[in-house]
Amino acid sequence: MNAEVRHVVREELLRSIAWFGLAIVGWPIFIDEVAWVESTVLTVFGLPLLTWGILTAGTVGIRLITARELQVQTLSGWVVSSVLGFILGGVWVVPFPST
C-alpha cells in the first residue's frame, strides 16, 4: 500500500467515526418506529456496522478512483453533502408521516 492510499484510508476511517455514531443512534430509532422490522441483536448492531462499512468503503473507493479530496469546499464535496442530506432527511421523515 503506497503512502497516498494509506493517507486516504486513514483519513476516511477517522471520518467514519461520525458515520458509525449516527448509525448506532439512528438505526435503533428507525427500528423502534417501524413495525415491520423486528428488533433483534442483528438489526440493532448489525445494521449500524453494515452502514458504517458500506459508507466507509464507498468514500474510500470514490476518493481513490476520482483522486479528489471530497472536501466541502469543492464541487464534488457539495454534491456528496447534498445527496447525503437528502438521504438522511428522507430517512428522518419516513417514520413520522403527517396526520
VOPAGU-2260 file (C-alpha; in pm, 1 decimal, decimal comma):
REM VOPAGU-2260
SITE   aa  ch    i         X         Y         Z
SITE  MET   A    0       0,0       0,0       0,0
SITE  ASN   A    1     156,5     327,6    -105,1
SITE  ALA   A    2     159,6     643,0     107,1
SITE  GLU   A    3    -131,3     814,4     -70,3
SITE  VAL   A    4    -364,3     515,0     -34,9
SITE  ARG   A    5    -267,0     480,2     330,4
SITE  HIS   A    6    -339,2     851,0     384,2
SITE  VAL   A    7    -683,8     825,9     220,6
SITE  VAL   A    8    -778,4     512,2     415,8
SITE  ARG   A    9    -661,7     660,4     746,4
SITE  GLU   A   10    -843,0     989,4     685,9
SITE  GLU   A   11   -1167,0     818,5     587,2
SITE  LEU   A   12   -1150,8     579,9     884,2
SITE  LEU   A   13   -1123,5     878,8    1115,6
SITE  ARG   A   14   -1416,4    1046,6     942,0
SITE  SER   A   15   -1617,0     726,9     958,6
SITE  ILE   A   16   -1644,0     757,6    1335,8
SITE  ALA   A   17   -1924,3    1005,4    1266,8
SITE  TRP   A   18   -2096,2     755,4    1032,0
SITE  PHE   A   19   -2088,4     488,2    1297,9
SITE  GLY   A   20   -2213,7     727,9    1565,7
SITE  LEU   A   21   -2507,6     834,6    1352,0
SITE  ALA   A   22   -2584,0     475,7    1254,2
SITE  ILE   A   23   -2569,3     342,9    1611,1
SITE  VAL   A   24   -2822,1     609,2    1716,9
SITE  GLY   A   25   -3034,2     630,2    1401,5
SITE  TRP   A   26   -3099,6     264,0    1324,7
SITE  PRO   A   27   -3245,0     175,0    1667,6
SITE  ILE   A   28   -3475,6     477,7    1645,3
SITE  PHE   A   29   -3585,0     372,7    1297,6
SITE  ILE   A   30   -3633,7       8,8    1403,3
SITE  ASP   A   31   -3836,9     119,7    1704,9
SITE  GLU   A   32   -4066,2     336,1    1491,3
SITE  VAL   A   33   -4124,6      88,1    1208,7
SITE  ALA   A   34   -4340,6    -212,0    1290,9
SITE  TRP   A   35   -4223,6    -440,4    1007,0
SITE  VAL   A   36   -3861,7    -455,2    1128,0
SITE  GLU   A   37   -3807,6    -678,7    1425,8
SITE  SER   A   38   -3574,2    -552,8    1696,9
SITE  THR   A   39   -3301,6    -814,5    1735,6
SITE  VAL   A   40   -2932,2    -800,8    1817,8
SITE  LEU   A   41   -2856,0    -844,7    1448,7
SITE  THR   A   42   -3067,0    -545,8    1341,8
SITE  VAL   A   43   -2967,0    -316,3    1628,7
SITE  PHE   A   44   -2591,6    -377,9    1595,6
SITE  GLY   A   45   -2561,7    -535,9    1250,9
SITE  LEU   A   46   -2730,1    -259,0    1053,6
SITE  PRO   A   47   -2508,5      17,6    1200,4
SITE  LEU   A   48   -2199,0    -193,2    1133,5
SITE  LEU   A   49   -2314,3    -264,9     778,9
SITE  THR   A   50   -2396,9     103,1     722,5
SITE  TRP   A   51   -2057,0     208,0     855,2
SITE  GLY   A   52   -1875,2     -43,7     637,5
SITE  ILE   A   53   -2059,7      45,3     316,9
SITE  LEU   A   54   -2024,1     420,8     362,9
SITE  THR   A   55   -1656,8     397,9     458,2
SITE  ALA   A   56   -1569,2     163,7     173,0
SITE  GLY   A   57   -1769,5     381,9     -64,9
SITE  THR   A   58   -1593,9     703,5      30,2
SITE  VAL   A   59   -1251,4     539,2      18,6
SITE  GLY   A   60   -1335,1     395,6    -322,8
SITE  ILE   A   61   -1464,9     726,5    -455,4
SITE  ARG   A   62   -1157,3     910,6    -333,1
SITE  LEU   A   63    -917,6     656,3    -479,9
SITE  ILE   A   64   -1096,3     633,8    -816,3
SITE  THR   A   65   -1154,5    1005,7    -865,9
SITE  ALA   A   66    -835,9    1123,9    -687,3
SITE  ARG   A   67   -1037,5    1403,1    -529,1
SITE  GLU   A   68   -1029,0    1530,4    -174,3
SITE  LEU   A   69   -1409,6    1542,9    -136,6
SITE  GLN   A   70   -1384,5    1846,5      85,0
SITE  VAL   A   71   -1698,7    2053,8     120,5
SITE  GLN   A   72   -1519,6    2349,1     -40,6
SITE  THR   A   73   -1507,0    2163,3    -372,7
SITE  LEU   A   74   -1797,7    2098,4    -609,6
SITE  SER   A   75   -1778,2    1722,2    -557,8
SITE  GLY   A   76   -1786,1    1775,9    -182,1
SITE  TRP   A   77   -2101,6    1984,2    -213,6
SITE  VAL   A   78   -2264,8    1716,2    -427,0
SITE  VAL   A   79   -2180,7    1438,4    -181,0
SITE  SER   A   80   -2300,9    1650,5     113,5
SITE  SER   A   81   -2626,4    1736,0     -62,8
SITE  VAL   A   82   -2702,8    1376,6    -160,9
SITE  LEU   A   83   -2629,9    1260,0     191,6
SITE  GLY   A   84   -2852,0    1532,3     332,6
SITE  PHE   A   85   -3139,3    1424,4     109,4
SITE  ILE   A   86   -3092,9    1061,2     212,3
SITE  LEU   A   87   -3078,6    1141,5     583,6
SITE  GLY   A   88   -3374,2    1378,6     550,4
SITE  GLY   A   89   -3578,1    1109,3     379,5
SITE  VAL   A   90   -3494,6     854,0     647,1
SITE  TRP   A   91   -3591,6    1104,9     915,2
SITE  VAL   A   92   -3927,3    1186,9     752,7
SITE  VAL   A   93   -4040,5     828,4     680,0
SITE  PRO   A   94   -4111,8     726,5    1043,0
SITE  PHE   A   95   -4313,8    1045,8    1102,0
SITE  PRO   A   96   -4599,2    1054,5     848,4
SITE  SER   A   97   -4829,6    1353,1     850,8
SITE  THR   A   98   -5168,6    1308,5    1009,6
